[in-house]
């Protein structure tokens, strides 16, 4: 079948991590980008979760692997290990909570 590509067939793979305090919306950004879903009742992430989405750019398939890290301080030691191999990071903060912006530095 012409034009068919398997789920694991891609030209480029990019790993990106979402980083920020707990409750700033990292999981909802991931959910919106990968599944076009949004939930006001989302639960805190424990450890790390990830999802993927494939995009066609200039006739190439780009697979984005987005890693959602837990924002709680107690998970920082384990979540930092997931940054390895990432080509980018999205620093997320809540514009209504200035402390989450201040914490971006750490």
C-alpha positions as CSV (number, residue, x, y, z in Angstrom):
1,X,0.0,0.0,0.0
2,X,1.6,3.2,-1.1
3,X,2.1,5.9,1.5
4,X,1.6,3.5,4.5
5,X,4.2,3.8,7.3
6,X,4.4,1.6,10.4
7,X,4.1,3.3,13.8
8,X,7.8,2.8,14.4
9,X,8.8,4.0,10.9
10,X,10.2,7.5,11.1
11,X,13.1,9.6,9.7
12,X,14.0,11.5,12.8
13,X,13.4,11.0,16.5
14,X,13.5,14.0,18.9
15,X,13.3,13.6,22.7
16,X,12.0,16.6,24.5
17,X,11.5,16.9,28.3
18,X,8.9,19.0,30.1
19,X,10.3,20.6,33.3
20,X,8.6,22.7,35.9
21,X,7.0,22.8,39.3
22,X,4.1,20.6,40.3
23,X,0.7,21.8,39.1
24,X,1.9,24.1,36.3
25,X,0.3,22.1,33.5
26,X,3.1,19.9,32.1
27,X,0.8,16.8,31.8
28,X,-1.9,18.8,30.1
29,X,0.5,20.2,27.6
30,X,1.6,16.6,26.8
31,X,-2.0,15.4,26.6
32,X,-3.0,18.3,24.3
33,X,-0.1,17.8,22.0
34,X,-0.2,14.0,21.7
35,X,-3.9,13.2,22.0
36,X,-5.7,16.6,21.6
37,X,-7.2,16.1,25.1
38,X,-7.3,18.4,28.1
39,X,-8.5,17.6,31.6
40,X,-9.2,20.0,34.5
41,X,-9.0,17.0,36.8
42,X,-5.6,15.7,36.0
43,X,-3.5,14.0,38.7
44,X,0.1,14.7,39.7
45,X,2.7,12.8,37.7
46,X,4.7,10.3,39.8
47,X,8.2,9.9,38.4
48,X,8.1,10.3,34.6
49,X,5.6,9.6,31.8
50,X,6.0,10.0,28.1
51,X,4.0,10.0,24.9
52,X,4.8,10.3,21.2
53,X,3.5,12.1,18.2
54,X,4.6,11.8,14.6
55,X,4.6,14.8,12.3
56,X,5.2,15.2,8.6
57,X,7.6,17.9,7.8
58,X,8.9,18.3,4.2
59,X,8.0,14.7,3.3
60,X,9.9,13.4,6.4
61,X,8.4,11.8,9.4
62,X,9.5,13.4,12.6
63,X,8.7,11.5,15.8
64,X,8.5,13.6,18.9
65,X,9.0,11.7,22.1
66,X,7.8,14.0,24.9
67,X,8.8,13.2,28.5
68,X,6.7,14.6,31.3
69,X,8.7,14.8,34.5
70,X,7.2,15.0,38.0
71,X,7.4,18.5,39.5
72,X,7.5,17.6,43.2
73,X,10.9,18.2,44.8
74,X,11.1,14.6,46.1
75,X,11.2,13.2,42.5
76,X,14.0,15.5,41.3
77,X,16.7,12.9,41.8
78,X,15.1,10.3,39.6
79,X,13.6,12.6,36.9
80,X,16.9,14.3,36.1
81,X,18.2,10.9,34.8
82,X,15.5,11.1,32.0
83,X,17.1,14.3,30.6
84,X,19.9,12.3,29.0
85,X,19.6,12.1,25.3
86,X,17.1,15.0,25.1
87,X,17.5,17.5,22.3
88,X,15.4,20.1,24.1
89,X,13.5,21.1,27.2
90,X,10.3,23.0,27.6
91,X,10.4,25.0,30.9
92,X,6.9,25.3,32.1
93,X,5.6,27.7,34.8
94,X,2.2,29.1,35.9
95,X,1.8,32.8,35.1
96,X,-0.6,33.1,38.0
97,X,2.0,31.8,40.5
98,X,5.1,33.9,40.4
99,X,7.0,31.4,42.6
100,X,6.8,28.8,39.7
101,X,8.6,31.3,37.5
102,X,11.3,31.9,40.1
103,X,11.8,28.2,40.5
104,X,12.6,27.8,36.7
105,X,16.2,28.6,37.5
106,X,16.6,25.5,39.7
